[in-house]
Amino acid sequence: MVVVAAAGNRAGGTEQVGAPATIPGVLVVAGVDKNAVASNQASTQGLTIGVSAPATDLVSAYPGGDYKIWSGTSGAAPLVSGLVALLRAKYPNLDANNIINRVIKTATPQSTEPYSPIYGYGLIDPQKALTAQVALVDSNPLGSLAEWVELYRRSAESESIGEVSVPVVPNELDNPDNFDTTQIVPIAVYVFLGVLVVASLLRRLRRRQ
C-alpha cells in the first residue's frame, strides 16, 4: 500500500514536518506555488519529504455547491494520491515500492542537489511518471515502515516500569481532608434511579411472557 501524507503548513505554526510525515516509507508531499517555488505558507521542510506538488490557489468543491480557492499541502497530497492511482491503473503488477520509486524518479528537481529537504526529489511530473522507463526496485526508496515499527516496538518493550516518573503534584485523594464528599450524594442518586429503571423493565418483560 502506498501511503501519501501532507508535509504540513508554515501557516499552521510549524516549520518542520510532523507525524505521519516523519515515518519512513511514507510518500510525503511538500507544496509549491505557481512558479514552482516552495510556498512560504503552504509547506514545511524535512528530510522525509518525497516530492512536491502545487499547493497554492487550488480550486476545491465546497459545501452548498460552491467552489473555493485555497492553499495548503492538504491539497497537494491528493494530487500525488491521484498520480499514484493512475500508476496503479496503468501498471497493476507494480508493488507499492515501485509505484513510489516511479513517482520520485520522474520528478523534476527544484534545486541544484538531487535531493532537497524543501522540495524532496522534485516536482511531480504525471506524464513522465506514466510513460518513462524506470528500473524496478526491491525495496521502498523512502525507507522501510516495517523496520521502523519493529524498532519502536522493541524500544517500547525494553522500557522498564520502574523508570516511570512519579507525578510531582500529590494525589489529593491521599489526604482524607481533601476528599470531596459532596460528589457522593449525586452519584448515589443516579445509581438508585438506574436500578429502578432496570427493575421496571424486567417486570414488564416478565408480564409479557
PyMOL CGO cylinders between C-alpha atoms (Angstrom):
from pymol import cmd
from pymol.cgo import CYLINDER

trace = [
    CYLINDER, 0.00, 0.00, 0.00, 1.25, 3.47, -0.90, 0.3, 1, 1, 1, 1, 1, 1,
    CYLINDER, 1.25, 3.47, -0.90, 0.78, 5.90, 1.99, 0.3, 1, 1, 1, 1, 1, 1,
    CYLINDER, 0.78, 5.90, 1.99, 0.73, 9.58, 0.99, 0.3, 1, 1, 1, 1, 1, 1,
    CYLINDER, 0.73, 9.58, 0.99, 0.93, 12.33, 3.61, 0.3, 1, 1, 1, 1, 1, 1,
    CYLINDER, 0.93, 12.33, 3.61, 0.97, 16.13, 3.54, 0.3, 1, 1, 1, 1, 1, 1,
    CYLINDER, 0.97, 16.13, 3.54, 4.11, 17.84, 4.84, 0.3, 1, 1, 1, 1, 1, 1,
    CYLINDER, 4.11, 17.84, 4.84, 2.12, 20.43, 6.77, 0.3, 1, 1, 1, 1, 1, 1,
    CYLINDER, 2.12, 20.43, 6.77, 1.94, 24.21, 6.51, 0.3, 1, 1, 1, 1, 1, 1,
    CYLINDER, 1.94, 24.21, 6.51, 4.01, 27.02, 7.96, 0.3, 1, 1, 1, 1, 1, 1,
    CYLINDER, 4.01, 27.02, 7.96, 0.80, 28.99, 8.30, 0.3, 1, 1, 1, 1, 1, 1,
    CYLINDER, 0.80, 28.99, 8.30, -0.22, 26.40, 10.88, 0.3, 1, 1, 1, 1, 1, 1,
    CYLINDER, -0.22, 26.40, 10.88, 2.69, 27.39, 13.10, 0.3, 1, 1, 1, 1, 1, 1,
    CYLINDER, 2.69, 27.39, 13.10, 5.22, 24.69, 12.24, 0.3, 1, 1, 1, 1, 1, 1,
    CYLINDER, 5.22, 24.69, 12.24, 8.45, 24.75, 10.24, 0.3, 1, 1, 1, 1, 1, 1,
    CYLINDER, 8.45, 24.75, 10.24, 9.22, 21.02, 10.21, 0.3, 1, 1, 1, 1, 1, 1,
    CYLINDER, 9.22, 21.02, 10.21, 7.20, 18.04, 9.04, 0.3, 1, 1, 1, 1, 1, 1,
    CYLINDER, 7.20, 18.04, 9.04, 5.27, 16.13, 11.69, 0.3, 1, 1, 1, 1, 1, 1,
    CYLINDER, 5.27, 16.13, 11.69, 3.77, 12.65, 12.01, 0.3, 1, 1, 1, 1, 1, 1,
    CYLINDER, 3.77, 12.65, 12.01, 2.76, 10.76, 9.95, 0.3, 1, 1, 1, 1, 1, 1,
    CYLINDER, 2.76, 10.76, 9.95, 5.05, 12.64, 7.55, 0.3, 1, 1, 1, 1, 1, 1,
    CYLINDER, 5.05, 12.64, 7.55, 8.06, 11.63, 9.66, 0.3, 1, 1, 1, 1, 1, 1,
    CYLINDER, 8.06, 11.63, 9.66, 7.56, 7.89, 9.18, 0.3, 1, 1, 1, 1, 1, 1,
    CYLINDER, 7.56, 7.89, 9.18, 9.94, 6.09, 6.77, 0.3, 1, 1, 1, 1, 1, 1,
    CYLINDER, 9.94, 6.09, 6.77, 8.30, 4.71, 3.66, 0.3, 1, 1, 1, 1, 1, 1,
    CYLINDER, 8.30, 4.71, 3.66, 5.54, 7.33, 3.58, 0.3, 1, 1, 1, 1, 1, 1,
    CYLINDER, 5.54, 7.33, 3.58, 5.38, 9.45, 0.42, 0.3, 1, 1, 1, 1, 1, 1,
    CYLINDER, 5.38, 9.45, 0.42, 5.45, 12.94, 1.94, 0.3, 1, 1, 1, 1, 1, 1,
    CYLINDER, 5.45, 12.94, 1.94, 4.31, 15.87, -0.20, 0.3, 1, 1, 1, 1, 1, 1,
    CYLINDER, 4.31, 15.87, -0.20, 5.61, 19.44, 0.07, 0.3, 1, 1, 1, 1, 1, 1,
    CYLINDER, 5.61, 19.44, 0.07, 3.84, 22.41, -1.51, 0.3, 1, 1, 1, 1, 1, 1,
    CYLINDER, 3.84, 22.41, -1.51, 4.90, 24.87, -4.22, 0.3, 1, 1, 1, 1, 1, 1,
    CYLINDER, 4.90, 24.87, -4.22, 3.29, 27.95, -5.75, 0.3, 1, 1, 1, 1, 1, 1,
    CYLINDER, 3.29, 27.95, -5.75, 2.51, 28.67, -9.43, 0.3, 1, 1, 1, 1, 1, 1,
    CYLINDER, 2.51, 28.67, -9.43, 6.19, 29.38, -10.05, 0.3, 1, 1, 1, 1, 1, 1,
    CYLINDER, 6.19, 29.38, -10.05, 7.20, 26.00, -8.63, 0.3, 1, 1, 1, 1, 1, 1,
    CYLINDER, 7.20, 26.00, -8.63, 8.78, 27.75, -5.65, 0.3, 1, 1, 1, 1, 1, 1,
    CYLINDER, 8.78, 27.75, -5.65, 8.27, 26.39, -2.14, 0.3, 1, 1, 1, 1, 1, 1,
    CYLINDER, 8.27, 26.39, -2.14, 5.33, 28.14, -0.54, 0.3, 1, 1, 1, 1, 1, 1,
    CYLINDER, 5.33, 28.14, -0.54, 6.13, 30.31, 2.48, 0.3, 1, 1, 1, 1, 1, 1,
    CYLINDER, 6.13, 30.31, 2.48, 2.74, 29.49, 3.97, 0.3, 1, 1, 1, 1, 1, 1,
    CYLINDER, 2.74, 29.49, 3.97, 1.57, 26.21, 2.45, 0.3, 1, 1, 1, 1, 1, 1,
    CYLINDER, 1.57, 26.21, 2.45, 4.53, 23.92, 3.09, 0.3, 1, 1, 1, 1, 1, 1,
    CYLINDER, 4.53, 23.92, 3.09, 7.23, 22.93, 5.58, 0.3, 1, 1, 1, 1, 1, 1,
    CYLINDER, 7.23, 22.93, 5.58, 10.57, 21.16, 5.30, 0.3, 1, 1, 1, 1, 1, 1,
    CYLINDER, 10.57, 21.16, 5.30, 12.17, 17.95, 6.46, 0.3, 1, 1, 1, 1, 1, 1,
    CYLINDER, 12.17, 17.95, 6.46, 14.37, 15.03, 5.45, 0.3, 1, 1, 1, 1, 1, 1,
    CYLINDER, 14.37, 15.03, 5.45, 11.35, 12.77, 4.89, 0.3, 1, 1, 1, 1, 1, 1,
    CYLINDER, 11.35, 12.77, 4.89, 9.79, 14.89, 2.12, 0.3, 1, 1, 1, 1, 1, 1,
    CYLINDER, 9.79, 14.89, 2.12, 9.48, 12.79, -1.03, 0.3, 1, 1, 1, 1, 1, 1,
    CYLINDER, 9.48, 12.79, -1.03, 8.14, 15.10, -3.73, 0.3, 1, 1, 1, 1, 1, 1,
    CYLINDER, 8.14, 15.10, -3.73, 6.46, 18.45, -4.26, 0.3, 1, 1, 1, 1, 1, 1,
    CYLINDER, 6.46, 18.45, -4.26, 3.12, 19.38, -5.82, 0.3, 1, 1, 1, 1, 1, 1,
    CYLINDER, 3.12, 19.38, -5.82, 1.04, 22.55, -6.34, 0.3, 1, 1, 1, 1, 1, 1,
    CYLINDER, 1.04, 22.55, -6.34, -0.30, 23.83, -3.03, 0.3, 1, 1, 1, 1, 1, 1,
    CYLINDER, -0.30, 23.83, -3.03, -1.47, 27.40, -3.68, 0.3, 1, 1, 1, 1, 1, 1,
    CYLINDER, -1.47, 27.40, -3.68, -4.55, 28.85, -5.39, 0.3, 1, 1, 1, 1, 1, 1,
    CYLINDER, -4.55, 28.85, -5.39, -6.21, 25.45, -5.53, 0.3, 1, 1, 1, 1, 1, 1,
    CYLINDER, -6.21, 25.45, -5.53, -9.85, 25.19, -6.58, 0.3, 1, 1, 1, 1, 1, 1,
    CYLINDER, -9.85, 25.19, -6.58, -11.96, 22.88, -4.43, 0.3, 1, 1, 1, 1, 1, 1,
    CYLINDER, -11.96, 22.88, -4.43, -15.61, 21.93, -4.07, 0.3, 1, 1, 1, 1, 1, 1,
    CYLINDER, -15.61, 21.93, -4.07, -17.32, 23.48, -1.05, 0.3, 1, 1, 1, 1, 1, 1,
    CYLINDER, -17.32, 23.48, -1.05, -20.50, 22.59, 0.87, 0.3, 1, 1, 1, 1, 1, 1,
    CYLINDER, -20.50, 22.59, 0.87, -23.58, 24.13, -0.70, 0.3, 1, 1, 1, 1, 1, 1,
    CYLINDER, -23.58, 24.13, -0.70, -22.43, 23.59, -4.28, 0.3, 1, 1, 1, 1, 1, 1,
    CYLINDER, -22.43, 23.59, -4.28, -19.83, 26.36, -4.19, 0.3, 1, 1, 1, 1, 1, 1,
    CYLINDER, -19.83, 26.36, -4.19, -16.16, 26.38, -5.15, 0.3, 1, 1, 1, 1, 1, 1,
    CYLINDER, -16.16, 26.38, -5.15, -13.40, 27.95, -3.12, 0.3, 1, 1, 1, 1, 1, 1,
    CYLINDER, -13.40, 27.95, -3.12, -9.79, 28.91, -3.80, 0.3, 1, 1, 1, 1, 1, 1,
    CYLINDER, -9.79, 28.91, -3.80, -7.45, 27.85, -1.03, 0.3, 1, 1, 1, 1, 1, 1,
    CYLINDER, -7.45, 27.85, -1.03, -3.87, 26.78, -0.29, 0.3, 1, 1, 1, 1, 1, 1,
    CYLINDER, -3.87, 26.78, -0.29, -2.15, 24.03, 1.68, 0.3, 1, 1, 1, 1, 1, 1,
    CYLINDER, -2.15, 24.03, 1.68, -0.27, 20.76, 1.43, 0.3, 1, 1, 1, 1, 1, 1,
    CYLINDER, -0.27, 20.76, 1.43, -3.55, 19.03, 2.28, 0.3, 1, 1, 1, 1, 1, 1,
    CYLINDER, -3.55, 19.03, 2.28, -4.43, 19.97, -1.29, 0.3, 1, 1, 1, 1, 1, 1,
    CYLINDER, -4.43, 19.97, -1.29, -1.05, 18.99, -2.73, 0.3, 1, 1, 1, 1, 1, 1,
    CYLINDER, -1.05, 18.99, -2.73, -1.12, 15.50, -1.22, 0.3, 1, 1, 1, 1, 1, 1,
    CYLINDER, -1.12, 15.50, -1.22, -4.34, 14.46, -3.03, 0.3, 1, 1, 1, 1, 1, 1,
    CYLINDER, -4.34, 14.46, -3.03, -2.71, 15.42, -6.34, 0.3, 1, 1, 1, 1, 1, 1,
    CYLINDER, -2.71, 15.42, -6.34, 0.04, 12.91, -5.62, 0.3, 1, 1, 1, 1, 1, 1,
    CYLINDER, 0.04, 12.91, -5.62, -2.56, 10.36, -4.49, 0.3, 1, 1, 1, 1, 1, 1,
    CYLINDER, -2.56, 10.36, -4.49, -4.27, 10.84, -7.84, 0.3, 1, 1, 1, 1, 1, 1,
    CYLINDER, -4.27, 10.84, -7.84, -1.00, 10.20, -9.64, 0.3, 1, 1, 1, 1, 1, 1,
    CYLINDER, -1.00, 10.20, -9.64, -0.49, 7.05, -7.59, 0.3, 1, 1, 1, 1, 1, 1,
    CYLINDER, -0.49, 7.05, -7.59, -3.98, 5.88, -8.61, 0.3, 1, 1, 1, 1, 1, 1,
    CYLINDER, -3.98, 5.88, -8.61, -3.17, 6.47, -12.29, 0.3, 1, 1, 1, 1, 1, 1,
    CYLINDER, -3.17, 6.47, -12.29, 0.04, 4.50, -11.94, 0.3, 1, 1, 1, 1, 1, 1,
    CYLINDER, 0.04, 4.50, -11.94, -1.80, 1.66, -10.21, 0.3, 1, 1, 1, 1, 1, 1,
    CYLINDER, -1.80, 1.66, -10.21, -4.27, 1.57, -13.08, 0.3, 1, 1, 1, 1, 1, 1,
    CYLINDER, -4.27, 1.57, -13.08, -1.60, 1.55, -15.80, 0.3, 1, 1, 1, 1, 1, 1,
    CYLINDER, -1.60, 1.55, -15.80, 0.84, -0.75, -14.00, 0.3, 1, 1, 1, 1, 1, 1,
    CYLINDER, 0.84, -0.75, -14.00, -1.35, -3.12, -11.95, 0.3, 1, 1, 1, 1, 1, 1,
    CYLINDER, -1.35, -3.12, -11.95, 1.54, -5.53, -11.41, 0.3, 1, 1, 1, 1, 1, 1,
    CYLINDER, 1.54, -5.53, -11.41, 3.81, -2.99, -9.74, 0.3, 1, 1, 1, 1, 1, 1,
    CYLINDER, 3.81, -2.99, -9.74, 4.02, -3.13, -5.96, 0.3, 1, 1, 1, 1, 1, 1,
    CYLINDER, 4.02, -3.13, -5.96, 3.95, -0.09, -3.68, 0.3, 1, 1, 1, 1, 1, 1,
    CYLINDER, 3.95, -0.09, -3.68, 7.75, 0.18, -3.62, 0.3, 1, 1, 1, 1, 1, 1,
    CYLINDER, 7.75, 0.18, -3.62, 7.95, 0.56, -7.38, 0.3, 1, 1, 1, 1, 1, 1,
    CYLINDER, 7.95, 0.56, -7.38, 4.99, 2.93, -7.58, 0.3, 1, 1, 1, 1, 1, 1,
    CYLINDER, 4.99, 2.93, -7.58, 6.72, 5.25, -5.10, 0.3, 1, 1, 1, 1, 1, 1,
    CYLINDER, 6.72, 5.25, -5.10, 10.03, 4.84, -6.93, 0.3, 1, 1, 1, 1, 1, 1,
    CYLINDER, 10.03, 4.84, -6.93, 8.41, 5.80, -10.23, 0.3, 1, 1, 1, 1, 1, 1,
    CYLINDER, 8.41, 5.80, -10.23, 6.90, 8.94, -8.69, 0.3, 1, 1, 1, 1, 1, 1,
    CYLINDER, 6.90, 8.94, -8.69, 10.18, 10.19, -7.23, 0.3, 1, 1, 1, 1, 1, 1,
    CYLINDER, 10.18, 10.19, -7.23, 12.44, 9.09, -10.11, 0.3, 1, 1, 1, 1, 1, 1,
    CYLINDER, 12.44, 9.09, -10.11, 10.39, 11.03, -12.65, 0.3, 1, 1, 1, 1, 1, 1,
    CYLINDER, 10.39, 11.03, -12.65, 10.01, 14.16, -10.52, 0.3, 1, 1, 1, 1, 1, 1,
    CYLINDER, 10.01, 14.16, -10.52, 11.67, 17.36, -11.74, 0.3, 1, 1, 1, 1, 1, 1,
    CYLINDER, 11.67, 17.36, -11.74, 14.41, 18.53, -9.31, 0.3, 1, 1, 1, 1, 1, 1,
    CYLINDER, 14.41, 18.53, -9.31, 13.79, 22.02, -7.96, 0.3, 1, 1, 1, 1, 1, 1,
    CYLINDER, 13.79, 22.02, -7.96, 17.30, 22.58, -6.61, 0.3, 1, 1, 1, 1, 1, 1,
    CYLINDER, 17.30, 22.58, -6.61, 20.88, 22.04, -7.69, 0.3, 1, 1, 1, 1, 1, 1,
    CYLINDER, 20.88, 22.04, -7.69, 21.10, 18.95, -5.50, 0.3, 1, 1, 1, 1, 1, 1,
    CYLINDER, 21.10, 18.95, -5.50, 19.46, 15.59, -6.29, 0.3, 1, 1, 1, 1, 1, 1,
    CYLINDER, 19.46, 15.59, -6.29, 17.53, 15.86, -3.05, 0.3, 1, 1, 1, 1, 1, 1,
    CYLINDER, 17.53, 15.86, -3.05, 16.25, 18.84, -1.06, 0.3, 1, 1, 1, 1, 1, 1,
    CYLINDER, 16.25, 18.84, -1.06, 14.62, 18.91, 2.39, 0.3, 1, 1, 1, 1, 1, 1,
    CYLINDER, 14.62, 18.91, 2.39, 12.30, 21.57, 0.98, 0.3, 1, 1, 1, 1, 1, 1,
    CYLINDER, 12.30, 21.57, 0.98, 11.31, 20.02, -2.37, 0.3, 1, 1, 1, 1, 1, 1,
    CYLINDER, 11.31, 20.02, -2.37, 12.19, 16.37, -1.83, 0.3, 1, 1, 1, 1, 1, 1,
    CYLINDER, 12.19, 16.37, -1.83, 13.20, 14.77, -5.12, 0.3, 1, 1, 1, 1, 1, 1,
    CYLINDER, 13.20, 14.77, -5.12, 11.35, 17.47, -7.03, 0.3, 1, 1, 1, 1, 1, 1,
    CYLINDER, 11.35, 17.47, -7.03, 8.04, 18.50, -8.55, 0.3, 1, 1, 1, 1, 1, 1,
    CYLINDER, 8.04, 18.50, -8.55, 5.87, 15.61, -9.71, 0.3, 1, 1, 1, 1, 1, 1,
    CYLINDER, 5.87, 15.61, -9.71, 5.60, 15.04, -13.47, 0.3, 1, 1, 1, 1, 1, 1,
    CYLINDER, 5.60, 15.04, -13.47, 2.50, 12.90, -14.11, 0.3, 1, 1, 1, 1, 1, 1,
    CYLINDER, 2.50, 12.90, -14.11, 3.11, 12.44, -17.83, 0.3, 1, 1, 1, 1, 1, 1,
    CYLINDER, 3.11, 12.44, -17.83, 6.69, 11.33, -17.30, 0.3, 1, 1, 1, 1, 1, 1,
    CYLINDER, 6.69, 11.33, -17.30, 5.70, 9.11, -14.39, 0.3, 1, 1, 1, 1, 1, 1,
    CYLINDER, 5.70, 9.11, -14.39, 3.20, 7.29, -16.61, 0.3, 1, 1, 1, 1, 1, 1,
    CYLINDER, 3.20, 7.29, -16.61, 5.43, 6.89, -19.67, 0.3, 1, 1, 1, 1, 1, 1,
    CYLINDER, 5.43, 6.89, -19.67, 9.09, 6.83, -18.63, 0.3, 1, 1, 1, 1, 1, 1,
    CYLINDER, 9.09, 6.83, -18.63, 11.21, 3.71, -18.44, 0.3, 1, 1, 1, 1, 1, 1,
    CYLINDER, 11.21, 3.71, -18.44, 12.05, 3.24, -14.77, 0.3, 1, 1, 1, 1, 1, 1,
    CYLINDER, 12.05, 3.24, -14.77, 14.14, 0.39, -13.41, 0.3, 1, 1, 1, 1, 1, 1,
    CYLINDER, 14.14, 0.39, -13.41, 12.48, -1.87, -10.86, 0.3, 1, 1, 1, 1, 1, 1,
    CYLINDER, 12.48, -1.87, -10.86, 13.50, -1.81, -7.20, 0.3, 1, 1, 1, 1, 1, 1,
    CYLINDER, 13.50, -1.81, -7.20, 13.31, -4.39, -4.42, 0.3, 1, 1, 1, 1, 1, 1,
    CYLINDER, 13.31, -4.39, -4.42, 12.61, -2.01, -1.54, 0.3, 1, 1, 1, 1, 1, 1,
    CYLINDER, 12.61, -2.01, -1.54, 10.96, 1.29, -0.75, 0.3, 1, 1, 1, 1, 1, 1,
    CYLINDER, 10.96, 1.29, -0.75, 13.38, 4.10, -1.71, 0.3, 1, 1, 1, 1, 1, 1,
    CYLINDER, 13.38, 4.10, -1.71, 11.95, 6.22, 1.11, 0.3, 1, 1, 1, 1, 1, 1,
    CYLINDER, 11.95, 6.22, 1.11, 12.73, 3.68, 3.82, 0.3, 1, 1, 1, 1, 1, 1,
    CYLINDER, 12.73, 3.68, 3.82, 11.06, 0.73, 5.50, 0.3, 1, 1, 1, 1, 1, 1,
    CYLINDER, 11.06, 0.73, 5.50, 7.90, 1.24, 7.53, 0.3, 1, 1, 1, 1, 1, 1,
    CYLINDER, 7.90, 1.24, 7.53, 8.11, -2.35, 8.78, 0.3, 1, 1, 1, 1, 1, 1,
    CYLINDER, 8.11, -2.35, 8.78, 11.61, -1.81, 10.18, 0.3, 1, 1, 1, 1, 1, 1,
    CYLINDER, 11.61, -1.81, 10.18, 10.51, 1.45, 11.80, 0.3, 1, 1, 1, 1, 1, 1,
    CYLINDER, 10.51, 1.45, 11.80, 7.56, -0.25, 13.51, 0.3, 1, 1, 1, 1, 1, 1,
    CYLINDER, 7.56, -0.25, 13.51, 9.75, -3.12, 14.70, 0.3, 1, 1, 1, 1, 1, 1,
    CYLINDER, 9.75, -3.12, 14.70, 12.38, -0.71, 16.02, 0.3, 1, 1, 1, 1, 1, 1,
    CYLINDER, 12.38, -0.71, 16.02, 9.90, 1.27, 18.09, 0.3, 1, 1, 1, 1, 1, 1,
    CYLINDER, 9.90, 1.27, 18.09, 8.13, -1.87, 19.24, 0.3, 1, 1, 1, 1, 1, 1,
    CYLINDER, 8.13, -1.87, 19.24, 11.38, -3.24, 20.63, 0.3, 1, 1, 1, 1, 1, 1,
    CYLINDER, 11.38, -3.24, 20.63, 12.11, 0.10, 22.24, 0.3, 1, 1, 1, 1, 1, 1,
    CYLINDER, 12.11, 0.10, 22.24, 8.72, 0.12, 23.95, 0.3, 1, 1, 1, 1, 1, 1,
    CYLINDER, 8.72, 0.12, 23.95, 9.11, -3.45, 25.17, 0.3, 1, 1, 1, 1, 1, 1,
    CYLINDER, 9.11, -3.45, 25.17, 12.57, -2.74, 26.62, 0.3, 1, 1, 1, 1, 1, 1,
    CYLINDER, 12.57, -2.74, 26.62, 11.38, 0.16, 28.76, 0.3, 1, 1, 1, 1, 1, 1,
    CYLINDER, 11.38, 0.16, 28.76, 11.31, -0.65, 32.46, 0.3, 1, 1, 1, 1, 1, 1,
    CYLINDER, 11.31, -0.65, 32.46, 8.22, 0.05, 34.52, 0.3, 1, 1, 1, 1, 1, 1,
    CYLINDER, 8.22, 0.05, 34.52, 10.48, 1.29, 37.29, 0.3, 1, 1, 1, 1, 1, 1,
    CYLINDER, 10.48, 1.29, 37.29, 11.60, 4.17, 35.07, 0.3, 1, 1, 1, 1, 1, 1,
    CYLINDER, 11.60, 4.17, 35.07, 8.16, 5.75, 35.01, 0.3, 1, 1, 1, 1, 1, 1,
    CYLINDER, 8.16, 5.75, 35.01, 8.40, 9.12, 36.70, 0.3, 1, 1, 1, 1, 1, 1,
    CYLINDER, 8.40, 9.12, 36.70, 6.18, 9.88, 39.67, 0.3, 1, 1, 1, 1, 1, 1,
    CYLINDER, 6.18, 9.88, 39.67, 3.91, 12.93, 39.25, 0.3, 1, 1, 1, 1, 1, 1,
    CYLINDER, 3.91, 12.93, 39.25, 5.19, 15.97, 41.11, 0.3, 1, 1, 1, 1, 1, 1,
    CYLINDER, 5.19, 15.97, 41.11, 1.67, 17.06, 42.06, 0.3, 1, 1, 1, 1, 1, 1,
    CYLINDER, 1.67, 17.06, 42.06, 0.47, 14.91, 45.00, 0.3, 1, 1, 1, 1, 1, 1,
    CYLINDER, 0.47, 14.91, 45.00, -2.74, 12.97, 44.65, 0.3, 1, 1, 1, 1, 1, 1,
    CYLINDER, -2.74, 12.97, 44.65, -5.38, 14.84, 46.62, 0.3, 1, 1, 1, 1, 1, 1,
    CYLINDER, -5.38, 14.84, 46.62, -7.24, 11.60, 47.34, 0.3, 1, 1, 1, 1, 1, 1,
    CYLINDER, -7.24, 11.60, 47.34, -4.33, 10.51, 49.54, 0.3, 1, 1, 1, 1, 1, 1,
    CYLINDER, -4.33, 10.51, 49.54, -5.44, 13.12, 52.06, 0.3, 1, 1, 1, 1, 1, 1,
    CYLINDER, -5.44, 13.12, 52.06, -8.89, 12.37, 53.55, 0.3, 1, 1, 1, 1, 1, 1,
    CYLINDER, -8.89, 12.37, 53.55, -9.35, 16.06, 54.34, 0.3, 1, 1, 1, 1, 1, 1,
    CYLINDER, -9.35, 16.06, 54.34, -9.24, 16.86, 50.61, 0.3, 1, 1, 1, 1, 1, 1,
    CYLINDER, -9.24, 16.86, 50.61, -11.85, 14.30, 49.62, 0.3, 1, 1, 1, 1, 1, 1,
    CYLINDER, -11.85, 14.30, 49.62, -14.99, 15.99, 48.29, 0.3, 1, 1, 1, 1, 1, 1,
    CYLINDER, -14.99, 15.99, 48.29, -17.90, 14.12, 49.87, 0.3, 1, 1, 1, 1, 1, 1,
    CYLINDER, -17.90, 14.12, 49.87, -20.46, 16.32, 48.11, 0.3, 1, 1, 1, 1, 1, 1,
    CYLINDER, -20.46, 16.32, 48.11, -19.97, 14.21, 44.99, 0.3, 1, 1, 1, 1, 1, 1,
    CYLINDER, -19.97, 14.21, 44.99, -21.17, 11.03, 46.71, 0.3, 1, 1, 1, 1, 1, 1,
    CYLINDER, -21.17, 11.03, 46.71, -24.83, 12.04, 47.01, 0.3, 1, 1, 1, 1, 1, 1,
    CYLINDER, -24.83, 12.04, 47.01, -25.48, 12.82, 43.31, 0.3, 1, 1, 1, 1, 1, 1,
    CYLINDER, -25.48, 12.82, 43.31, -23.73, 9.65, 42.21, 0.3, 1, 1, 1, 1, 1, 1,
    CYLINDER, -23.73, 9.65, 42.21, -25.74, 7.54, 44.66, 0.3, 1, 1, 1, 1, 1, 1,
    CYLINDER, -25.74, 7.54, 44.66, -28.97, 9.10, 43.42, 0.3, 1, 1, 1, 1, 1, 1,
    CYLINDER, -28.97, 9.10, 43.42, -28.14, 8.30, 39.79, 0.3, 1, 1, 1, 1, 1, 1,
    CYLINDER, -28.14, 8.30, 39.79, -27.26, 4.73, 40.67, 0.3, 1, 1, 1, 1, 1, 1,
    CYLINDER, -27.26, 4.73, 40.67, -30.51, 4.30, 42.60, 0.3, 1, 1, 1, 1, 1, 1,
    CYLINDER, -30.51, 4.30, 42.60, -32.58, 5.69, 39.71, 0.3, 1, 1, 1, 1, 1, 1,
    CYLINDER, -32.58, 5.69, 39.71, -30.78, 3.39, 37.30, 0.3, 1, 1, 1, 1, 1, 1,
    CYLINDER, -30.78, 3.39, 37.30, -31.66, 0.37, 39.45, 0.3, 1, 1, 1, 1, 1, 1,
    CYLINDER, -31.66, 0.37, 39.45, -35.33, 1.40, 39.50, 0.3, 1, 1, 1, 1, 1, 1,
    CYLINDER, -35.33, 1.40, 39.50, -35.43, 1.74, 35.71, 0.3, 1, 1, 1, 1, 1, 1,
    CYLINDER, -35.43, 1.74, 35.71, -33.85, -1.68, 35.16, 0.3, 1, 1, 1, 1, 1, 1,
    CYLINDER, -33.85, -1.68, 35.16, -36.21, -3.29, 37.68, 0.3, 1, 1, 1, 1, 1, 1,
    CYLINDER, -36.21, -3.29, 37.68, -39.22, -1.72, 35.96, 0.3, 1, 1, 1, 1, 1, 1,
    CYLINDER, -39.22, -1.72, 35.96, -38.12, -3.01, 32.56, 0.3, 1, 1, 1, 1, 1, 1,
    CYLINDER, -38.12, -3.01, 32.56, -37.62, -6.52, 33.92, 0.3, 1, 1, 1, 1, 1, 1,
    CYLINDER, -37.62, -6.52, 33.92, -41.15, -6.52, 35.39, 0.3, 1, 1, 1, 1, 1, 1,
    CYLINDER, -41.15, -6.52, 35.39, -42.66, -5.51, 32.05, 0.3, 1, 1, 1, 1, 1, 1,
    CYLINDER, -42.66, -5.51, 32.05, -40.77, -8.23, 30.23, 0.3, 1, 1, 1, 1, 1, 1,
    CYLINDER, -40.77, -8.23, 30.23, -41.95, -10.86, 32.72, 0.3, 1, 1, 1, 1, 1, 1,
    CYLINDER, -41.95, -10.86, 32.72, -45.60, -9.75, 32.34, 0.3, 1, 1, 1, 1, 1, 1,
    CYLINDER, -45.60, -9.75, 32.34, -45.38, -10.06, 28.55, 0.3, 1, 1, 1, 1, 1, 1,
    CYLINDER, -45.38, -10.06, 28.55, -44.01, -13.57, 28.88, 0.3, 1, 1, 1, 1, 1, 1,
]
cmd.load_cgo(trace, "trace")
